[in-house]
Amino acid sequence: MLLKPRHRDDKGKAQVASGQTIDGQAGRRWRGGIAMAWRWITAILGGYGFTVAAAMLSARILPAPDASARIEATGWPMLLSFLLYAGIGLWALHEVRLGRISMVIWGGALVMAILLKLLGVRA
Amino acid sequence: MNGTGMNDTGAQRGWRQTMAWAHGWLGLIAGWILFTMFLTGTSAYFRPEITRWMQPEIHAQAASPTQAANSAIRYLSRVGPDDLQWYIYLPDERTVATRVFRAPAKPDPRHRKAELDLDPVSGTPLTARETRGGEQFYRFHFQLQLPHPWGRWLAGLCAMAMLGAIISGVITHKRIFADFFTLRWNKGQRSWLDAHNVSAVLGLPYHAMITYTGLITLITMYMPWPVLMNYAKPAQFMQTAYGTPADVSASGVRQPLVAIAPLIRDAERRLGGPATRVIIQHPGDAAARIAIAQAKRGAISSRTPVATYDGATGRFVSRSGDPAVAINTAGVMLGLHLATFAGIALRWAYFVMGLTGAAMVGTGLLLWTAKRRKPGAAPFFGLKLAERLNIAVIAAFPAGMAAYLLANRLIPAAMEGRADMEVSAMFWTWGLLALVQLGLPARRAWTALFGIAAAFWAAIPVANALTTSRWLVPSLLDGDRLFVAFDLSCLAIGIGFAVAARVSARPAPKTPGRSRRSMEPAHA
């Protein structure tokens, strides 16, 4: 999937890059519209899910030998999470290939969620 | 990974171009709400001052924290001896009243208003006109007058869009230094771009700071999730992080509270500054707890250290320890956002920076439409919609804010339900103006609404003079700087809108349209 040539989403690319609507038949425009909606949904909702999972995972795996270290391990991922959210969201608006965006963001969130499930709450 | 987007698409389709596109859409969609958030949030730097102006019946009476706490507890013991908890906010140099909040054991549905202002000297409830005061703009700033929790989520989403727009805007922008000095007046679209760049570049550190710290103010709502991975009981995080002693439960044995004055003196000695807040759990019970908080002078952090006492004996129980670095950082971010640490000069600087934020968002919104308008061609629907929303937000919303302040002076002071009527005045004015403008061509609508906003703001000092004895001249003679500054600020804002009305009435400059000179790929 990741190595697939990028011609599949080339129409999306033209749209992303210049903000112009696609010309061509109604069907192509329709598909372009759905692709664009999916891109924004992935950026906003998927980006949030990805960020939540990443913040939870880093909170869980940062070393916390004592009570105050545990506060740090919990607090810093919370404080820095918005930077990650902004970064991943903007990347979803930048990257041309929708498949790659979906894989990284939705797939990454899912993988991290599974890891969180396996790790469980810190004892 | 198979290369970055940059390599894929070549320099011409690199980050700068995609970010220009993202910047344009993020800014447009969130911009209308962000503009109102910037204006109301900016006004909230003077939240207590606005409240004081809106209750002109109350005259400042200096009282020490000890005196204020004493009188408040006397009052609360009379009206709510069986309450679960009392919150007492002591007056300081910016507020004149003691604010108390009761958590009754059995909430009384008839007596909804649990928050009350007390005279700090006598402890009796202050009788002044009913108003939400500066609280209205402050709450709108992050709740957008929507039901809980939707307003806060929407405000958070807009703040994230703002963060994204700032980052993408900086990436888009290559000549950040040159744009300091670039402002070409009266050149149509070019001028809007310059104005947008100047306000954005000059204010960049402030805009970035205020956006990020704004997200942090509601972090326990937006991003509480990491707590779930490290604490089986999430409440435990707050307890260990803030060093708050665990809640006590009532013993059921009645015992009066000890005198508060010695405790406040003791707490001020231990914490090293004047007490600002007293929280009493189970007052009148043998297990009562008294927590006294202090605002750190000269410290930015809004995290306040707390000393806790046994309410029945006065025995010192604990003081909050030095918190973890992350918690301190959050406290500093919160403090930077709220600016409660700031003295009067710095608070005005914040105010001006807040206005540059509104100007940046406003000029960005205008740029979006200016860029898409083609001379001679009929505007497409989206352009017309954006233009009308721009008028409704940039010109009509400030008029609504003025209407709120005007209503405070024009609705009779003793009228029942007047606080809600003031709020209604704000939104009816805003809504009606937003609709009425549709009857005018866009250019005339700009002029008309700016004119109305100018008239409303200029009318505030007039209404103040007609309905109170605290208008400009007596206030000047009394040396009442707050009332003088308020009237003059309203006048200045009115003049600003009058200028805007004049400028917008001038015939359109020859727009270069989509200029032949290569525009930097700024802003879609």
Chai-1 contact restraints between the chains, C-beta under 6 A:
chainA,res_idxA,chainB,res_idxB,connection_type,confidence,min_distance_angstrom,max_distance_angstrom,comment,restraint_id
A,L2,B,N2,contact,1.0,0.0,6.0,A-B,restraint_1
A,L3,B,N2,contact,1.0,0.0,6.0,A-B,restraint_2
A,V16,B,T18,contact,1.0,0.0,6.0,A-B,restraint_3
A,A17,B,R13,contact,1.0,0.0,6.0,A-B,restraint_4
A,A17,B,Q17,contact,1.0,0.0,6.0,A-B,restraint_5
A,G19,B,W21,contact,1.0,0.0,6.0,A-B,restraint_6
A,G19,B,A524,contact,1.0,0.0,6.0,A-B,restraint_7
A,V52,B,W225,contact,1.0,0.0,6.0,A-B,restraint_8
A,A55,B,P226,contact,1.0,0.0,6.0,A-B,restraint_9
A,M56,B,W225,contact,1.0,0.0,6.0,A-B,restraint_10
A,M56,B,P226,contact,1.0,0.0,6.0,A-B,restraint_11
A,M56,B,M229,contact,1.0,0.0,6.0,A-B,restraint_12
A,A59,B,P226,contact,1.0,0.0,6.0,A-B,restraint_13
A,A59,B,M229,contact,1.0,0.0,6.0,A-B,restraint_14
A,A59,B,N230,contact,1.0,0.0,6.0,A-B,restraint_15
A,R60,B,M229,contact,1.0,0.0,6.0,A-B,restraint_16
A,A67,B,T240,contact,1.0,0.0,6.0,A-B,restraint_17
A,S68,B,A324,contact,1.0,0.0,6.0,A-B,restraint_18
A,R70,B,N230,contact,1.0,0.0,6.0,A-B,restraint_19
A,I71,B,A241,contact,1.0,0.0,6.0,A-B,restraint_20
A,I71,B,A324,contact,1.0,0.0,6.0,A-B,restraint_21
A,E72,B,A324,contact,1.0,0.0,6.0,A-B,restraint_22
A,E72,B,A326,contact,1.0,0.0,6.0,A-B,restraint_23
A,T74,B,P226,contact,1.0,0.0,6.0,A-B,restraint_24
A,T74,B,V227,contact,1.0,0.0,6.0,A-B,restraint_25
A,T74,B,N230,contact,1.0,0.0,6.0,A-B,restraint_26
A,G75,B,A326,contact,1.0,0.0,6.0,A-B,restraint_27
A,G75,B,I327,contact,1.0,0.0,6.0,A-B,restraint_28
A,W76,B,A326,contact,1.0,0.0,6.0,A-B,restraint_29
A,P77,B,P226,contact,1.0,0.0,6.0,A-B,restraint_30
A,M78,B,I219,contact,1.0,0.0,6.0,A-B,restraint_31
A,M78,B,M223,contact,1.0,0.0,6.0,A-B,restraint_32
A,M78,B,P226,contact,1.0,0.0,6.0,A-B,restraint_33
A,S81,B,M223,contact,1.0,0.0,6.0,A-B,restraint_34
A,F82,B,L215,contact,1.0,0.0,6.0,A-B,restraint_35
A,A86,B,L163,contact,1.0,0.0,6.0,A-B,restraint_36
A,A86,B,G164,contact,1.0,0.0,6.0,A-B,restraint_37
A,A86,B,I167,contact,1.0,0.0,6.0,A-B,restraint_38
A,G89,B,G164,contact,1.0,0.0,6.0,A-B,restraint_39
A,L90,B,G164,contact,1.0,0.0,6.0,A-B,restraint_40
A,L90,B,S168,contact,1.0,0.0,6.0,A-B,restraint_41
A,L93,B,A22,contact,1.0,0.0,6.0,A-B,restraint_42
A,H94,B,G5,contact,1.0,0.0,6.0,A-B,restraint_43
A,H94,B,T18,contact,1.0,0.0,6.0,A-B,restraint_44
A,E95,B,G5,contact,1.0,0.0,6.0,A-B,restraint_45
A,V121,B,A232,contact,1.0,0.0,6.0,A-B,restraint_46
A,R122,B,N230,contact,1.0,0.0,6.0,A-B,restraint_47
